[in-house]
Amino acid sequence: MTCSDCASDDLQPQFGADGSFSLYSGRFGEGFHGSIGALQEARLKFVEPAQLERFSPGHTLLVVDVAFGLGTNSAALLEVAAAMGLAVVIHGLELEPAPLGAALAAESFRRQWQPSTLTMLEQLLSGGQWRSAGHAASLHWGDARQRLGPLLDGLHLAGRCDLVLLDAFSPQRCPELWSLEFLSQLARLLRPDGRLLTYCSAAAVRRSLQLAGLRLASIAPLIAGPGAVPGRARPITWSLGTAASPSDLPEHGPLRALSPMELEHLTTRAAEPYRDPDGRQPADVIQATRRLAQAASPAASTSAWRRRWGLKHSA
Ligand SMILES: C[S@@+](CC[C@H](N)C(=O)[O-])C[C@H]1O[C@@H](n2cnc3c(N)ncnc32)[C@H](O)[C@@H]1O
C-alpha cells in the first residue's frame, strides 16, 4: 500500500475533550468519535464493559473489531489486555485504509500508543497482518457485510469470539452495519459467554440484537455526586451503549439491566429493525424500507414515549 491510498480530502482531523486524535468524515457527515474523545470512548464504551478481569492470565482473547477505522478501540484493548497478561487475536473489518493512514500520519495520534501498539497499526496498514509475542491481528478490507461471511465460515470463527466491538457510524448515517441481518451474523461469532459491545443504544439496534437471540445490558452512564468515581464526568446521556451476549450479563461495574424506560423504548416504532436481506442494499433504500415498515406498524409512538419520560432529543 502507498501513501496515496491513504490520502483523502474527505477526512478531517478533530480532537475530543480528552485531547485524543480523531477524524471527521465528510462522506458520512459524522465524526468518528463523540465529543468526549476517541480514547475516552474506547475505554468507557468498549474496554471497561469487556470486563477483562473475567479472564485468567494466559487466556487468548479472540476479538472482531467491526469498523476498525483508526484502530483506537483495538489498540486501547490490546494495551490493557497485555498489561493483564492476556494475549489478543484481533480481526478488523474496515471499508478502506484511508482513516488508519490519516491517523498514522499524525504525530499526535502516534504519541498515544506504546511502540508495539504503533507497530501493530503500521503493519496492519502496510500488509494487513501483525504478529508479536503471542498477539496477532489482521485487517480485512472492504464492505464488512461481505467480509464477515469468510470470517464465520472460512476462518471458522463462529461461536468462538470473546468480544465483538461494533463501532460503525450511527444507524442514521450507516444503516447497513446495523441491520437485523448483519447483527444476526455478528451474533453468530460469539462464544456462549462472549459479548458484543457498542456505543449505540438505539431501540432498533437493541431489538435486533434481541431478535438475534442475545440478552442485553445497558452500559451505564457516568454518575456524578455521592459515590461517583473521581475524575468521571457528569452523565450526558441515559446510556453509554449496549452489551449483548448469548448468556445473561452481570449487573455490576459498567453494566446494568435495561431500565423500565429503556425496555419501553423497545416496544415503540423506534424499535423497527433496519432490514438488508441480501447484505447489499444502499443506505437510502434501507432507510426508506424502514420508514415504510414504521408507518404500517401497530407499535406505540416513539414521541409519546419520549414525552412520557421527559426526553428532549430523539433516541
Ligand atoms: C465511527 S468510525 C470507526 C472508529 C474506529 N472504531 C476507531 O476506533 O477509530 C466508522 C468506520 O466505519 C467504516 N465503514 C463505513 N462503512 C463500512 C462498511 N460498509 N464496512 C466496513 N467499514 C465501514 C468507516 O470507514 C469508518 O472507518
The ligand as an SDF file (V2000), in Angstrom:
LIG
                    3D

 27 29  0  0  0  0  0  0  0  0999 V2000
  -17.0210    5.5330   13.6590 C   0  0  0  0  0  0  0  0  0  0  0  0
  -15.7510    5.0530   12.5810 S   0  0  0  0  0  0  0  0  0  0  0  0
  -14.8900    3.8000   13.4750 C   0  0  0  0  0  0  0  0  0  0  0  0
  -13.8940    4.3030   14.5040 C   0  0  0  0  0  0  0  0  0  0  0  0
  -12.9710    3.2140   14.9620 C   0  0  0  0  0  0  0  0  0  0  0  0
  -13.6480    2.1000   15.5680 N   0  0  0  0  0  0  0  0  0  0  0  0
  -11.8620    3.6850   15.8560 C   0  0  0  0  0  0  0  0  0  0  0  0
  -11.7390    3.1880   16.9880 O   0  0  0  0  0  0  0  0  0  0  0  0
  -11.0830    4.5240   15.4330 O   0  0  0  0  0  0  0  0  0  0  0  0
  -16.6300    4.0810   11.3860 C   0  0  0  0  0  0  0  0  0  0  0  0
  -15.7580    3.3370   10.3910 C   0  0  0  0  0  0  0  0  0  0  0  0
  -16.6270    2.5030    9.6210 O   0  0  0  0  0  0  0  0  0  0  0  0
  -16.0760    2.3670    8.3300 C   0  0  0  0  0  0  0  0  0  0  0  0
  -17.1360    1.8550    7.4520 N   0  0  0  0  0  0  0  0  0  0  0  0
  -18.1830    2.5350    6.9170 C   0  0  0  0  0  0  0  0  0  0  0  0
  -18.9650    1.7010    6.1840 N   0  0  0  0  0  0  0  0  0  0  0  0
  -18.3970    0.4730    6.2740 C   0  0  0  0  0  0  0  0  0  0  0  0
  -18.7100   -0.7940    5.7200 C   0  0  0  0  0  0  0  0  0  0  0  0
  -19.8000   -0.9910    4.9580 N   0  0  0  0  0  0  0  0  0  0  0  0
  -17.8910   -1.8310    6.0090 N   0  0  0  0  0  0  0  0  0  0  0  0
  -16.7920   -1.6740    6.7820 C   0  0  0  0  0  0  0  0  0  0  0  0
  -16.4520   -0.4850    7.3440 N   0  0  0  0  0  0  0  0  0  0  0  0
  -17.2350    0.5650    7.0860 C   0  0  0  0  0  0  0  0  0  0  0  0
  -15.5770    3.7540    8.0210 C   0  0  0  0  0  0  0  0  0  0  0  0
  -14.5940    3.7370    7.0020 O   0  0  0  0  0  0  0  0  0  0  0  0
  -15.0140    4.1910    9.3860 C   0  0  0  0  0  0  0  0  0  0  0  0
  -13.6520    3.9090    9.4630 O   0  0  0  0  0  0  0  0  0  0  0  0
  1  2  1  0
  2  3  1  0
  2 10  1  0
  3  4  1  0
  4  5  1  0
  5  6  1  0
  5  7  1  0
  7  8  2  0
  7  9  1  0
 10 11  1  0
 11 12  1  0
 11 26  1  0
 12 13  1  0
 13 14  1  0
 13 24  1  0
 14 15  1  0
 14 23  1  0
 15 16  2  0
 16 17  1  0
 17 18  1  0
 17 23  2  0
 18 19  1  0
 18 20  2  0
 20 21  1  0
 21 22  2  0
 22 23  1  0
 24 25  1  0
 24 26  1  0
 26 27  1  0
M  CHG  2   2   1   9  -1
M  END
$$$$
